[in-house]
């Protein structure tokens, strides 16, 4: 999940290369939602080697309400630090 610097926007996506994809968001290389809403901070991620399970999980998370998403983020990153720094 990516967020903007003041944590008012959340973006959920799936990728086969997290480091590259976060870099693209930060540098606004790809036009779209994350560039428009300045989603430059990686606040939560999960890893799997299974493409199908990643896509199922992405769809599941996108259906959740904001409160449930924030609860999930709080379990890993309550301070909403940019996790990209530690990748």
DSSP file (Angstrom, degrees, kcal/mol; ACC not computed):
  #  RESIDUE AA STRUCTURE BP1 BP2  ACC     N-H-->O    O-->H-N    N-H-->O    O-->H-N    TCO  KAPPA ALPHA  PHI   PSI    X-CA   Y-CA   Z-CA
    1    1 A X              0   0    0      0, 0.0    42,-2.6     0, 0.0    43,-1.3   0.000 360.0 360.0 360.0 135.0    0.0    0.0    0.0
    2    2 A X  E     -AB  11  42A   0      9,-2.4     9,-2.4    40,-0.2     2,-0.3  -0.829 360.0-175.6-109.3 150.5    1.2    3.4   -0.9
    3    3 A X  E     -AB  10  41A   0     38,-2.5    38,-2.3    -2,-0.3    37,-0.9  -0.911  27.2-106.1-137.9 166.7    0.2    6.6    0.7
    4    4 A X    >   -     0   0    0      5,-0.8     3,-2.0    -2,-0.3    35,-0.2  -0.436  48.4 -92.6 -85.6 170.2    0.7   10.3    0.3
    5    5 A X  T 3  S+     0   0    0     33,-0.5    -1,-0.1     1,-0.3    34,-0.1   0.766 127.0  44.3 -58.1 -27.2    3.0   12.2    2.8
    6    6 A X  T 3  S-     0   0    0      3,-0.0    -1,-0.3     0, 0.0     0, 0.0   0.289 109.4-121.5-103.0  11.0    0.1   13.2    5.1
    7    7 A X  S <  S+     0   0    0     -3,-2.0    -2,-0.1     1,-0.1     3,-0.1   0.799  76.1 121.6  60.3  35.7   -1.5    9.7    5.0
    8    8 A X        +     0   0    0      1,-0.1     2,-0.4     0, 0.0    -1,-0.1   0.546  66.0  53.1-101.9  -9.0   -4.9   10.8    3.6
    9    9 A X        -     0   0    0     -5,-0.1    -5,-0.8    28,-0.1     2,-0.4  -0.969  63.1-163.8-128.2 141.2   -4.8    8.6    0.5
   10   10 A X  E     -A    3   0A   0     -2,-0.4     2,-0.4    -7,-0.2    -7,-0.2  -0.984   2.7-170.9-124.3 138.9   -4.2    4.8    0.1
   11   11 A X  E     -A    2   0A   0     -9,-2.4    -9,-2.4    -2,-0.4     2,-0.5  -0.992   4.8-162.9-125.9 134.6   -3.3    3.0   -3.0
   12   12 A X        +     0   0    0     -2,-0.4     2,-0.3   -11,-0.2    -2,-0.0  -0.969  22.5 149.1-119.5 131.0   -3.3   -0.8   -3.3
   13   13 A X        -     0   0    0     -2,-0.5     2,-0.4     2,-0.0    -2,-0.0  -0.933  34.7-128.2-149.8 173.3   -1.5   -2.6   -6.1
   14   14 A X        +     0   0    0     -2,-0.3     2,-0.3     3,-0.0    41,-0.0  -0.959  27.9 167.0-127.9 146.3    0.3   -5.8   -7.0
   15   15 A X        -     0   0    0     -2,-0.4     3,-0.2     1,-0.0    -2,-0.0  -0.981  40.7-137.0-152.7 159.3    3.7   -6.2   -8.6
   16   16 A X  S    S+     0   0    0     -2,-0.3     2,-0.2     1,-0.2    -1,-0.0   0.401 104.4  41.2 -97.4   0.7    6.4   -8.8   -9.3
   17   17 A X     >  -     0   0    0      1,-0.1     4,-2.5     2,-0.0    -1,-0.2  -0.709  64.3-179.1-148.4  90.9    9.1   -6.3   -8.4
   18   18 A X  H  > S+     0   0    0     -2,-0.2     4,-2.7    -3,-0.2     5,-0.3   0.902  82.3  53.1 -61.6 -45.0    8.3   -4.1   -5.3
   19   19 A X  H  > S+     0   0    0      1,-0.2     4,-2.0     2,-0.2    -1,-0.2   0.939 113.3  43.0 -58.2 -48.9   11.5   -2.1   -5.4
   20   20 A X  H  > S+     0   0    0      1,-0.2     4,-2.2     2,-0.2    -1,-0.2   0.919 114.8  49.9 -62.6 -44.1   11.1   -1.1   -9.0
   21   21 A X  H  X S+     0   0    0     -4,-2.5     4,-2.0     2,-0.2    -2,-0.2   0.900 110.5  48.2 -67.2 -40.9    7.4   -0.4   -8.7
   22   22 A X  H  X S+     0   0    0     -4,-2.7     4,-2.9     2,-0.2    -1,-0.2   0.913 110.3  53.2 -64.6 -41.3    7.8    1.8   -5.6
   23   23 A X  H  X S+     0   0    0     -4,-2.0     4,-2.4    -5,-0.3    -2,-0.2   0.920 107.4  51.7 -57.4 -44.1   10.6    3.7   -7.4
   24   24 A X  H  <>S+     0   0    0     -4,-2.2     5,-2.3     1,-0.2     6,-0.6   0.891 111.6  47.0 -61.1 -40.2    8.2    4.3  -10.3
   25   25 A X  H ><5S+     0   0    0     -4,-2.0     3,-0.9     3,-0.2    -2,-0.2   0.937 112.4  49.1 -65.8 -46.6    5.6    5.7   -7.9
   26   26 A X  H 3<5S+     0   0    0     -4,-2.9    -2,-0.2     1,-0.3    -1,-0.2   0.883 116.7  41.3 -61.4 -38.9    8.0    7.9   -6.1
   27   27 A X  T 3<5S-     0   0    0     -4,-2.4    -1,-0.3    -5,-0.2    -2,-0.2   0.453 106.0-127.8 -89.1  -1.1    9.4    9.3   -9.3
   28   28 A X  T < 5 +     0   0    0     -3,-0.9    -3,-0.2    -4,-0.5    -4,-0.1   0.879  56.2 150.8  54.9  41.4    5.9    9.6  -10.9
   29   29 A X      < +     0   0    0     -5,-2.3     2,-0.5    -6,-0.2    -4,-0.1   0.843  60.8  52.8 -69.9 -35.1    7.2    7.7  -13.9
   30   30 A X  S    S-     0   0    0     -6,-0.6     5,-0.3     2,-0.0    -1,-0.1  -0.901  86.4-132.3-106.6 126.1    3.7    6.2  -14.6
   31   31 A X        +     0   0    0     -2,-0.5     2,-0.3     4,-0.1     3,-0.1  -0.421  60.7  74.3 -70.6 150.7    0.8    8.6  -14.9
   32   32 A X  S  > S-     0   0    0      1,-0.2     4,-2.7    -2,-0.1     5,-0.2  -0.971  93.2 -22.7 145.6-158.2   -2.3    7.7  -12.9
   33   33 A X  H  > S+     0   0    0     -2,-0.3     4,-2.6     1,-0.2     6,-0.2   0.897 127.9  48.9 -55.9 -50.0   -3.8    7.6   -9.4
   34   34 A X  H  4>S+     0   0    0      1,-0.2     5,-2.5     2,-0.2     4,-0.3   0.873 114.8  44.8 -65.9 -36.2   -0.5    7.5   -7.5
   35   35 A X  H >45S+     0   0    0     -5,-0.3     3,-0.8     3,-0.2    -1,-0.2   0.928 114.3  49.5 -69.5 -44.5    1.0   10.4   -9.4
   36   36 A X  H 3<5S+     0   0    0     -4,-2.7    -2,-0.2     1,-0.2    -1,-0.2   0.890 120.4  35.2 -61.0 -41.3   -2.2   12.4   -9.2
   37   37 A X  T 3<5S-     0   0    0     -4,-2.6    -1,-0.2    -5,-0.2    -2,-0.2   0.245 109.6-118.0-102.6  12.6   -2.6   11.9   -5.4
   38   38 A X  T < 5 +     0   0    0     -3,-0.8     2,-1.4    -4,-0.3   -33,-0.5   0.864  43.4 175.6  58.1  42.9    1.2   12.0   -4.6
   39   39 A X      < +     0   0    0     -5,-2.5   -35,-0.3    -6,-0.2    -1,-0.2  -0.653  22.9 139.3 -80.9  92.2    1.3    8.4   -3.3
   40   40 A X        +     0   0    0     -2,-1.4     2,-0.5   -37,-0.9    -1,-0.2   0.308  41.6  84.8-119.2   5.0    5.1    8.3   -2.7
   41   41 A X  E     -B    3   0A   0    -38,-2.3   -38,-2.5    -3,-0.1     2,-0.8  -0.950  65.0-144.2-120.0 122.7    5.3    6.4    0.6
   42   42 A X  E     +B    2   0A   0     -2,-0.5    41,-3.4   -40,-0.2    42,-0.3  -0.746  29.6 164.1 -81.8 112.6    5.2    2.6    1.0
   43   43 A X        +     0   0    0    -42,-2.6     2,-0.3    -2,-0.8   -41,-0.2   0.601  60.7  10.6-108.0 -14.4    3.3    2.0    4.2
   44   44 A X        +     0   0    0    -43,-1.3    -1,-0.3    36,-0.1     2,-0.3  -0.962  59.7 167.9-162.3 143.3    2.5   -1.7    4.0
   45   45 A X        -     0   0    0     -2,-0.3     2,-0.3    -3,-0.1    -3,-0.0  -0.990  15.0-158.0-155.1 156.8    3.3   -4.7    1.9
   46   46 A X        -     0   0    0     -2,-0.3     2,-0.4     2,-0.0    -2,-0.0  -0.945  16.1-144.2-128.6 151.6    3.0   -8.4    1.8
   47   47 A X        +     0   0    0     -2,-0.3     2,-0.3     2,-0.0    -2,-0.0  -0.932  24.7 155.2-121.5 145.2    5.1  -10.9   -0.1
   48   48 A X        -     0   0    0     -2,-0.4    -2,-0.0     1,-0.0     6,-0.0  -0.970  39.0-142.1-155.7 156.7    4.2  -14.2   -1.9
   49   49 A X  S    S+     0   0    0     -2,-0.3     2,-0.7     1,-0.0    -1,-0.0   0.403  81.1  92.0 -97.4  -0.5    5.6  -16.3   -4.7
   50   50 A X     >  -     0   0    0      1,-0.2     4,-1.9     2,-0.0     5,-0.1  -0.856  57.9-165.0-101.7 112.5    2.1  -17.2   -5.9
   51   51 A X  H  > S+     0   0    0     -2,-0.7     4,-2.2     1,-0.2     5,-0.2   0.913  89.5  50.9 -61.5 -45.3    0.7  -14.8   -8.5
   52   52 A X  H  > S+     0   0    0      1,-0.2     4,-2.3     2,-0.2    -1,-0.2   0.918 110.2  48.3 -62.7 -44.2   -2.8  -16.0   -8.2
   53   53 A X  H  > S+     0   0    0      1,-0.2     4,-2.4     2,-0.2    -1,-0.2   0.858 109.7  54.0 -66.5 -32.6   -2.9  -15.5   -4.4
   54   54 A X  H  X S+     0   0    0     -4,-1.9     4,-2.4     2,-0.2    -1,-0.2   0.918 110.4  46.1 -64.6 -43.1   -1.4  -12.0   -4.8
   55   55 A X  H  X S+     0   0    0     -4,-2.2     4,-2.1     2,-0.2    -2,-0.2   0.883 112.7  49.8 -68.2 -38.2   -4.2  -11.0   -7.1
   56   56 A X  H  X S+     0   0    0     -4,-2.3     4,-2.2     2,-0.2    -2,-0.2   0.923 112.1  48.3 -63.6 -44.3   -6.8  -12.5   -4.9
   57   57 A X  H  X S+     0   0    0     -4,-2.4     4,-2.8     2,-0.2     5,-0.2   0.899 108.9  53.6 -64.3 -41.1   -5.4  -10.7   -1.9
   58   58 A X  H  X S+     0   0    0     -4,-2.4     4,-2.2     1,-0.2    -1,-0.2   0.936 110.6  46.3 -58.5 -47.4   -5.2   -7.4   -3.8
   59   59 A X  H  X S+     0   0    0     -4,-2.1     4,-1.1     1,-0.2    -1,-0.2   0.889 112.1  52.0 -63.0 -39.1   -8.9   -7.7   -4.7
   60   60 A X  H >X S+     0   0    0     -4,-2.2     4,-0.7     1,-0.2     3,-0.7   0.947 111.1  46.2 -61.7 -49.3   -9.7   -8.6   -1.1
   61   61 A X  H >< S+     0   0    0     -4,-2.8     3,-1.0     1,-0.2    -2,-0.2   0.873 107.0  57.9 -63.5 -37.9   -7.9   -5.5    0.3
   62   62 A X  H 3< S+     0   0    0     -4,-2.2    -1,-0.2     1,-0.3    -2,-0.2   0.778 103.7  54.0 -64.8 -25.5   -9.5   -3.2   -2.2
   63   63 A X  H << S+     0   0    0     -4,-1.1    -1,-0.3    -3,-0.7    -2,-0.2   0.678  89.7  99.4 -80.7 -17.9  -12.9   -4.2   -1.0
   64   64 A X  S << S-     0   0    0     -3,-1.0     2,-0.1    -4,-0.7    -3,-0.0  -0.301  77.8-113.9 -69.1 152.2  -12.1   -3.3    2.7
   65   65 A X     >  -     0   0    0      1,-0.1     4,-1.9     4,-0.0     3,-0.2  -0.362  33.4-100.7 -78.0 167.7  -13.2   -0.1    4.2
   66   66 A X  H  > S+     0   0    0      1,-0.2     4,-2.6     2,-0.2     5,-0.2   0.877 119.7  55.5 -58.2 -41.8  -10.6    2.5    5.2
   67   67 A X  H  > S+     0   0    0      1,-0.2     4,-2.0     2,-0.2    -1,-0.2   0.902 108.4  47.6 -61.0 -42.5  -10.8    1.6    8.9
   68   68 A X  H  > S+     0   0    0     -3,-0.2     4,-1.8     2,-0.2    -1,-0.2   0.884 111.9  50.2 -67.8 -38.8   -9.9   -2.0    8.2
   69   69 A X  H  X S+     0   0    0     -4,-1.9     4,-2.3     2,-0.2    -2,-0.2   0.910 110.6  49.7 -64.5 -42.6   -7.0   -1.1    5.9
   70   70 A X  H  X S+     0   0    0     -4,-2.6     4,-2.6     1,-0.2    -2,-0.2   0.874 107.2  54.4 -66.3 -36.4   -5.6    1.3    8.6
   71   71 A X  H  X S+     0   0    0     -4,-2.0     4,-1.1    -5,-0.2    -1,-0.2   0.919 108.9  49.2 -61.3 -42.9   -5.9   -1.4   11.2
   72   72 A X  H >X S+     0   0    0     -4,-1.8     4,-0.8     1,-0.2     3,-0.6   0.927 111.6  48.0 -62.0 -46.1   -3.8   -3.7    9.0
   73   73 A X  H >X S+     0   0    0     -4,-2.3     4,-3.7     1,-0.2     3,-1.0   0.907 105.8  59.4 -60.6 -42.3   -1.2   -1.0    8.4
   74   74 A X  H 3X S+     0   0    0     -4,-2.6     4,-0.6     1,-0.3    -1,-0.2   0.785  96.6  61.6 -59.3 -28.5   -1.0   -0.4   12.1
   75   75 A X  H << S+     0   0    0     -4,-1.1    -1,-0.3    -3,-0.6    -2,-0.2   0.844 122.3  19.7 -68.0 -32.4    0.0   -4.0   12.8
   76   76 A X  H << S+     0   0    0     -3,-1.0    -2,-0.2    -4,-0.8    -1,-0.1   0.769 141.4  16.8-103.0 -36.0    3.2   -3.5   10.8
   77   77 A X  H ><  +     0   0    0     -4,-3.7     3,-1.8    -5,-0.2    -2,-0.2  -0.516  57.6 164.4-146.0  67.0    3.8    0.2   10.6
   78   78 A X  T 3< S+     0   0    0     -4,-0.6    -4,-0.1     1,-0.3    -1,-0.1   0.755  82.6  53.2 -63.2 -23.9    1.8    2.3   13.1
   79   79 A X  T 3  S-     0   0    0     -5,-0.1    -1,-0.3     2,-0.0    -5,-0.1   0.477 106.1-128.0 -88.9  -1.5    4.0    5.3   12.6
   80   80 A X    <   +     0   0    0     -3,-1.8    -2,-0.1   -37,-0.1   -73,-0.1   0.863  44.2 173.7  56.0  40.0    3.4    5.2    8.8
   81   81 A X        -     0   0    0    -38,-0.1     2,-0.9     1,-0.1    -1,-0.1  -0.365  44.4 -97.9 -69.3 156.9    7.1    5.3    8.1
   82   82 A X    >   -     0   0    0      1,-0.2     3,-1.1   -41,-0.1     4,-0.2  -0.706  34.8-165.8 -78.6 108.7    8.2    4.9    4.5
   83   83 A X  G >  S+     0   0    0    -41,-3.4     3,-1.1    -2,-0.9     4,-0.4   0.593  74.6  83.1 -74.5 -11.0    9.1    1.2    4.3
   84   84 A X  G >  S+     0   0    0    -42,-0.3     3,-1.3     1,-0.3    -1,-0.2   0.827  79.9  66.1 -60.9 -31.8   10.9    1.6    1.0
   85   85 A X  G <  S+     0   0    0     -3,-1.1    -1,-0.3     1,-0.3    -2,-0.2   0.823 102.9  46.3 -60.1 -32.6   14.0    2.8    2.9
   86   86 A X  G <         0   0    0     -3,-1.1    -1,-0.3    -4,-0.2    -2,-0.2   0.433 360.0 360.0 -93.2   0.3   14.4   -0.7    4.4
   87   87 A X    <         0   0    0     -3,-1.3    -1,-0.2    -4,-0.4    -2,-0.1   0.505 360.0 360.0 -73.5 360.0   13.9   -2.7    1.2
